[in-house]
Amino acid sequence: MRFASVSHEGSPLLVRVDGDHATPIAGATELGRDTSAEWLAAARPAGDPIPVSALRFRPLVPRPAKVICVGLNYVAHIEETRREESDYPVLFAKFASSLAGAYDELPLPPECDSIDFEGELTVVIGKAGRRVPRERALDHVAGFTVANDVSMREYQYKTHQWMQGKAWDAVTPVGPELVTTDEAGDGTGLTLRTTLNGEVVQESSTDLMIFDVPTLIATITEFTTLEPGDLILTGTPSGVGARREPPLFMKDGDTLITEVVSIGRLENRMVSER
């Protein structure tokens, strides 16, 4: 099944998406803490189907309690950044205010001219858990979606912490849909592709992640409880703009497409923030 947080004629809706139409769901207007995987499996319709073309896709989970991101999770990306591989995931956080919709324009801030792309498979948590064993970790996954960890590189490198380069308002598109595990599987064997102005700039397989989804959930829940609606951005493969010769950074008017085949596709236009 596929679910999305949308708006229709100015009203927020949670919908189940079936091809070109979407059916409103009773009891909630968005994905979040109250829409566990169990709740979604029992969800009931609350109206007639609406053409998908008539909907605006909001950030998939508009107000997650946690947005946890993974850095350096593909060997080729580690090599291009000239860093050393670690036996523990590199983790950092974003805020709910960092998120954008699947087709939103993304604001390019005037303070930074080194704005980079990072396509990523994203996990949506469906069941609360703390100290979750790796062998039971997938029981806590509602499904998967797509994100782009748009990064302000000169701010990222101001200190040895990354937050100031990663958590800018409204520049991290997430969506368009939550694809549940009965359709999406366990997150392996998926092709991830990022395209900038028609040129493929990143392409890889999630099989090449150093830390897979169960390992990430087990590691994160050692120190914090994951709840329904929490997001885990699982890391980007090689090809980022900052490591190209010459560097390739995004500018006003660029079109950024981020796709995980069979999961979803984001399309965002970059617009100078005024």
C-alpha positions in Angstrom: 0.0 0.0 0.0 1.0 3.6 -0.5 0.0 6.5 1.8 0.7 10.3 1.5 0.2 13.5 3.5 -1.4 15.9 1.0 -3.7 19.0 0.8 -6.7 19.3 -1.4 -8.5 22.6 -1.9 -6.6 24.0 1.1 -7.5 21.1 3.5 -4.9 18.6 4.8 -5.6 15.0 4.1 -4.1 11.6 4.7 -4.7 9.5 1.6 -4.1 6.0 0.3 -2.7 6.3 -3.3 -3.8 3.8 -5.9 -2.4 4.7 -9.3 -3.9 8.0 -10.5 -6.3 8.4 -7.7 -6.1 8.8 -3.9 -8.7 8.0 -1.3 -9.0 10.0 1.9 -8.4 8.1 5.2 -10.6 8.4 8.2 -9.2 9.5 11.6 -6.1 11.4 10.6 -5.0 14.2 8.3 -1.3 13.3 8.0 1.3 10.6 8.7 2.9 10.9 12.1 3.1 9.5 15.6 -0.5 8.4 15.6 -0.4 6.5 12.3 1.5 3.4 13.2 1.9 0.5 10.7 -0.8 -1.3 12.6 -3.1 1.7 12.3 -2.4 2.1 8.6 -3.2 -1.6 8.0 -6.7 -1.1 9.4 -7.3 2.4 7.9 -10.8 3.0 6.6 -11.8 5.3 3.7 -13.4 8.6 4.4 -14.6 9.8 1.0 -14.5 9.3 -2.7 -11.2 9.0 -4.6 -9.6 12.2 -5.8 -7.3 12.5 -8.8 -3.7 12.7 -7.7 -3.2 15.6 -10.1 -5.6 17.7 -7.9 -3.4 17.1 -4.8 -0.4 19.0 -3.3 2.0 16.6 -1.7 3.2 17.9 1.7 6.3 16.6 3.4 5.5 12.9 3.8 5.6 13.2 7.6 5.0 16.9 8.2 5.9 16.8 11.9 8.1 13.9 12.8 9.4 13.7 16.3 12.8 12.7 14.9 14.6 13.0 11.6 17.9 11.0 11.9 20.3 11.0 9.0 23.2 8.7 8.2 26.5 10.0 6.8 29.1 8.1 4.9 27.1 4.9 4.4 28.5 4.0 0.9 32.1 3.0 0.4 32.4 5.0 -2.9 31.1 8.1 -1.1 33.7 7.6 1.7 36.4 7.3 -0.9 35.4 10.5 -2.8 35.3 12.4 0.5 38.8 11.0 1.4 37.5 9.9 4.8 38.1 6.7 6.6 35.5 4.0 7.0 34.1 3.5 10.5 32.6 0.5 12.3 29.9 2.8 13.7 27.4 4.8 11.7 27.9 8.6 11.4 24.6 10.1 12.6 23.2 13.6 12.7 19.7 15.2 13.0 17.4 17.5 11.1 14.3 19.3 12.2 10.7 19.0 11.0 11.1 22.5 9.7 13.9 21.2 7.4 11.4 19.2 5.3 9.7 20.0 2.0 7.2 18.3 -0.2 8.0 16.0 -3.1 7.3 18.7 -5.7 7.9 21.9 -3.8 10.3 24.6 -4.9 13.4 24.5 -2.7 14.7 27.9 -1.5 18.4 28.6 -2.1 19.6 30.8 0.7 21.6 33.9 -0.2 24.2 33.1 2.5 25.5 30.0 0.7 26.7 29.3 -2.9 27.8 25.7 -2.4 24.4 23.9 -2.3 24.7 20.2 -3.0 22.5 17.2 -3.6 22.4 13.9 -1.8 19.7 11.4 -2.9 18.7 8.9 -0.2 16.4 6.0 0.6 14.4 6.9 3.7 12.9 4.7 6.4 9.5 5.5 8.0 9.1 4.0 11.4 5.8 2.3 12.1 6.2 0.9 15.6 7.8 2.4 18.7 10.9 0.7 20.1 13.9 1.2 22.3 16.9 -1.2 22.2 15.4 -3.1 19.3 17.4 -6.2 18.4 18.7 -6.3 14.8 16.7 -9.4 14.1 13.4 -7.7 15.0 14.2 -4.3 13.5 12.2 -4.6 10.4 9.1 -5.2 12.5 9.4 -1.5 13.4 9.4 -0.3 9.8 6.1 1.1 8.3 7.8 1.4 4.9 10.1 3.4 2.7 10.2 6.7 0.8 12.6 9.0 -0.9 14.5 12.1 0.3 17.3 14.4 -0.8 19.6 15.7 1.9 20.2 19.0 0.3 23.4 20.4 2.0 25.0 23.8 2.4 28.6 22.7 2.1 30.4 25.8 3.3 28.3 25.8 6.4 28.7 22.0 6.9 32.5 22.4 7.0 32.6 25.5 9.4 33.1 23.0 12.3 33.5 19.3 12.8 29.7 19.1 13.5 27.5 19.0 10.4 24.1 20.3 11.7 24.5 23.9 10.4 25.0 22.6 6.9 22.2 20.1 6.9 19.1 21.6 8.8 18.2 24.6 6.7 14.5 25.3 6.5 12.4 23.7 3.8 15.2 22.3 1.7 14.9 18.5 2.4 12.2 17.1 0.1 10.7 13.8 1.4 8.0 11.7 -0.3 5.9 11.5 -2.3 4.5 8.3 -0.7 5.1 5.9 2.1 5.4 2.5 0.4 4.6 -0.2 3.0 6.9 -3.2 3.5 4.5 -5.6 1.9 5.2 -3.8 -1.4 8.6 -2.3 -0.8 10.3 -5.2 0.9 13.2 -4.7 3.3 15.0 -1.8 1.5 17.6 -4.0 -0.3 18.1 -4.3 -4.0 16.8 -0.8 -4.8 18.3 1.5 -7.4 18.8 5.1 -6.2 19.3 7.8 -8.9 19.7 11.6 -8.7 19.4 13.7 -11.8 20.3 17.4 -12.1 19.0 19.2 -15.2 18.6 16.0 -17.0 22.1 14.6 -16.2 22.4 11.6 -13.9 24.8 12.6 -11.2 24.3 9.7 -8.7 23.3 6.1 -9.3 23.8 3.2 -7.0 22.1 0.2 -5.3 21.0 0.1 -1.7 22.7 -3.2 -1.5 25.9 -1.2 -1.3 25.0 0.5 2.0 27.6 -0.3 4.7 25.1 -0.3 7.5 21.7 -1.8 6.4 18.3 -0.8 7.7 18.2 -3.3 10.6 21.6 -2.3 11.8 20.7 1.4 11.7 17.5 0.8 13.7 19.3 -1.4 16.3 22.1 1.2 16.6 19.8 4.2 16.9 17.5 2.6 19.4 20.4 1.9 21.8 20.3 5.6 22.8 16.8 6.9 21.8 13.3 5.6 21.3 12.0 5.6 17.7 8.3 6.3 17.3 5.8 6.0 14.4 6.5 8.7 11.9 10.2 9.1 12.7 12.4 9.2 9.6 15.8 7.7 9.0 17.7 9.0 5.9 20.0 6.1 5.2 22.9 8.0 3.4 23.9 9.0 -0.1 26.1 7.2 -2.6 29.0 8.8 -4.5 28.7 11.6 -7.1 27.9 14.6 -4.8 28.7 18.0 -6.4 31.3 19.0 -3.8 33.6 16.2 -4.8 33.5 16.7 -8.6 36.2 18.5 -10.6 35.1 21.2 -11.0 32.5 21.2 -8.2 28.9 21.1 -9.3 26.6 23.1 -7.1 22.9 23.9 -7.6 21.7 27.3 -8.7 18.5 29.2 -9.3 16.3 27.4 -11.8 17.9 24.0 -11.6 15.7 20.9 -11.6 16.6 18.2 -9.1 15.0 14.7 -9.5 15.6 12.1 -6.9 14.3 8.6 -7.5 14.4 5.2 -5.8 13.0 2.8 -8.4 9.7 1.2 -7.3 9.5 3.5 -4.3 9.1 7.0 -5.6 10.3 10.1 -7.4 10.9 13.7 -6.2 11.1 16.6 -8.6 12.1 19.9 -7.2 13.0 23.3 -8.7 15.7 25.3 -7.0 14.6 29.0 -6.5 16.7 31.8 -5.0 15.4 32.8 -1.6 14.4 36.5 -1.5 
